[in-house]
Amino acid sequence: MSKNKQFVEKVTAMEEDFAQWYTDVVKQAELVDYGLVRGTMIIQPYGFAIWENIRDALDRKIKETGHTNVAFPIFIPESLLQKEKDHVEGFAPEVAWVTHGGDEELAERLAIRPTSEVLFCDYYSKNIHSYRDLPKLYNQWANVVRWEKTTRPFLRSSEFHWQEGHTAHATAEEATKETDQMLDVYAELAEKYLAIPVIKGRKTESEKFAGAEYTITIECMMHDGKALQAGTSHYFGTGFAEAFDITYLDKEGKSQFVHQTSWGVSTRIMGALIMVHGDNRGLVVPPRIAPTQAMIVPIAQHKEGVLDKAYELKDQLAKIARVDIDASDKMPGWKFNECEMKGYPVRIEIGPKDIEKNQVVLVRRDTLEKEFVSMDELEERLPALLEEIQQGLYDKALAHRNEKTTVVTSLEEMEKALEENPGFMKAMWCGDEACEEKVKEDFSVTSRCIPFEQEKVADTCFCCGKEADQMVYWARAY
């Protein structure tokens, strides 16, 4: 048992130090290793397999909504980046620059893309001429670079993977409909695949994307009560089109500016997955995005017939679930701990006594509960159990969010909530950025979103006492 104990002791208890717990889980579950350049990460095979399942689910949904995947260059000429003033100012502190090609200094600096709006705009300006060319519904899977001051794997890294959608439309109505539709796609990804409940809403003016008319977001709560922005969708209006001269001739032959959107989800959502569902034994991966949904662990595998039966079981279950087998020579207790650390939704134990009884032991990762199931009923029971786990994880996360959401009507109540029950705080806001800035300075709390589903929790602004008609979610955030 000493080996098994040591395996779990490598993870700091989340109640003791949540930040260290997160780092320990990321490393011990073999999700990432650190890159040679500060703030970069090597996504290891298991971590990338989870990301691929998230990516593939999202990619299907993006294509189902009529979008096409493209690939644009990683370099942006400085003059191009400068074309949209608000946009370049918003990203300037995070841009990494290329100044030399080999030994020669470049005539113009090249930005390594922090995002690709300007590249798509340049392309659209040359390839959109008529209303017949619209809409342009493009998506790109790419890696981008943002020179972050403080980094943490998945949550904030100097280089990360994401998808970025960039679309152009004839009318504001079409573009805003697109903006809303893609946020719904993100919400469905988070809730139905990652089992993470989200709040959908609009960012305040000070929190919106640089260059956007407005930004809408999905916000989720981590185990420690902090918020995480898991996906955003932006409506640009004609701002970028005017800066880049993206026009088209309408049906009457009049020149019009296009209306644009962009939207994105990154590997940051992996951080949400870890911090929403993980526990002190490691990862807990929702079945729908788990690379291995069930791991077969043979018990006393040196005994005749055990391994044969385990492999037979694997072949039998392969058509209904993603199943693997741990036939290594490690002790069973060590294998159990490894299964828990990696967060496999179900562990299937089979040994000589189980074979005699024509049964297996199913152990679910979320609750660690065991059940004995006849081998004759396993093909029916396993998919049902996976669905129970998927729903159970969502329900648990939702209950946790509700428990850690407090209505506050004054700054004193906010201070009390932060001390006694840190999490989301629902409060009325007058709309004045000065109040927003004061809350940020005094409490390190930011507005997360103005939710689409509004509640009137008071008559006045919790900060200044003026009349208020907008309820806003506030929280400390990653």
HUHU-V669558 format. One record per backbone hydrogen bond with DSSP energy under -1.0 kcal/mol. NH is the residue of the N-H (numbers start at 0). CO is the residue of the C=O. If there is no record, write none. Layout:
BEGIN
((NH & CO) (NH & CO))
END
This chain:
BEGIN
((4 & 0) (5 & 1) (6 & 2) (7 & 3) (8 & 4) (10 & 7) (16 & 12) (20 & 16) (21 & 17) (22 & 18) (23 & 19) (24 & 20) (25 & 21) (26 & 22) (27 & 23) (28 & 24) (29 & 26) (30 & 25) (31 & 25) (32 & 41) (34 & 39) (39 & 36) (41 & 32) (43 & 30) (47 & 43) (48 & 44) (49 & 45) (50 & 46) (51 & 47) (52 & 48) (53 & 49) (54 & 50) (55 & 51) (56 & 52) (57 & 53) (58 & 54) (59 & 55) (60 & 56) (61 & 57) (62 & 58) (63 & 59) (64 & 60) (65 & 62) (66 & 61) (67 & 136) (69 & 138) (75 & 110) (77 & 108) (80 & 76) (81 & 77) (82 & 79) (87 & 83) (88 & 84) (89 & 85) (90 & 86) (91 & 87) (93 & 90) (94 & 91) (97 & 109) (100 & 103) (103 & 100) (105 & 98) (109 & 97) (110 & 75) (111 & 95) (112 & 73) (119 & 115) (120 & 116) (121 & 117) (122 & 118) (123 & 119) (124 & 120) (126 & 122) (127 & 123) (130 & 248) (132 & 129) (133 & 130) (135 & 167) (137 & 165) (138 & 67) (139 & 163) (141 & 161) (143 & 159) (144 & 112) (145 & 157) (146 & 93) (147 & 145) (151 & 155) (154 & 152) (155 & 151) (157 & 38) (159 & 143) (161 & 141) (162 & 264) (163 & 139) (164 & 262) (165 & 137) (166 & 260) (167 & 135) (168 & 258) (174 & 170) (175 & 171) (176 & 172) (177 & 173) (178 & 174) (179 & 175) (180 & 176) (181 & 177) (182 & 178) (183 & 179) (184 & 180) (185 & 181) (186 & 182) (187 & 183) (188 & 184) (189 & 185) (190 & 186) (191 & 187) (192 & 188) (193 & 188) (195 & 189) (198 & 218) (200 & 216) (201 & 449) (202 & 214) (211 & 208) (212 & 234) (213 & 234) (215 & 232) (216 & 200) (217 & 230) (218 & 198) (219 & 227) (221 & 225) (222 & 274) (224 & 221) (226 & 475) (227 & 219) (229 & 217) (231 & 263) (232 & 215) (233 & 261) (234 & 213) (235 & 259) (238 & 235) (241 & 237) (242 & 238) (243 & 239) (245 & 240) (247 & 255) (248 & 128) (249 & 253) (252 & 249) (255 & 247) (257 & 245) (258 & 168) (259 & 236) (260 & 166) (261 & 233) (262 & 164) (263 & 231) (264 & 162) (266 & 160) (268 & 265) (269 & 266) (271 & 267) (272 & 268) (273 & 269) (274 & 270) (275 & 271) (276 & 272) (277 & 273) (278 & 281) (281 & 278) (282 & 340) (284 & 342) (288 & 285) (292 & 321) (293 & 321) (294 & 345) (295 & 323) (296 & 347) (298 & 349) (302 & 299) (305 & 302) (308 & 304) (309 & 305) (310 & 306) (311 & 307) (312 & 308) (313 & 309) (314 & 310) (315 & 311) (316 & 312) (317 & 313) (319 & 316) (320 & 316) (322 & 320) (323 & 293) (325 & 295) (334 & 330) (335 & 331) (336 & 332) (337 & 333) (338 & 334) (339 & 335) (340 & 336) (341 & 337) (343 & 338) (345 & 292) (346 & 362) (347 & 294) (348 & 360) (349 & 296) (354 & 350) (355 & 351) (356 & 352) (358 & 353) (359 & 372) (360 & 348) (361 & 370) (362 & 346) (363 & 368) (364 & 344) (367 & 363) (370 & 361) (372 & 359) (374 & 357) (376 & 373) (380 & 376) (381 & 377) (384 & 380) (385 & 381) (386 & 382) (387 & 383) (388 & 384) (389 & 385) (390 & 386) (391 & 387) (392 & 388) (393 & 389) (394 & 390) (395 & 391) (396 & 392) (397 & 393) (398 & 394) (399 & 395) (400 & 396) (401 & 397) (402 & 398) (403 & 399) (404 & 401) (405 & 423) (407 & 425) (413 & 409) (414 & 410) (415 & 411) (416 & 412) (417 & 413) (418 & 414) (419 & 415) (420 & 416) (423 & 403) (424 & 473) (425 & 405) (426 & 471) (428 & 469) (435 & 431) (436 & 432) (437 & 433) (438 & 434) (439 & 435) (440 & 436) (441 & 437) (442 & 438) (443 & 439) (444 & 438) (445 & 474) (447 & 472) (448 & 472) (449 & 201) (451 & 199) (453 & 451) (460 & 465) (461 & 427) (464 & 460) (467 & 458) (471 & 426) (472 & 448) (473 & 424) (474 & 445) (477 & 226))
END
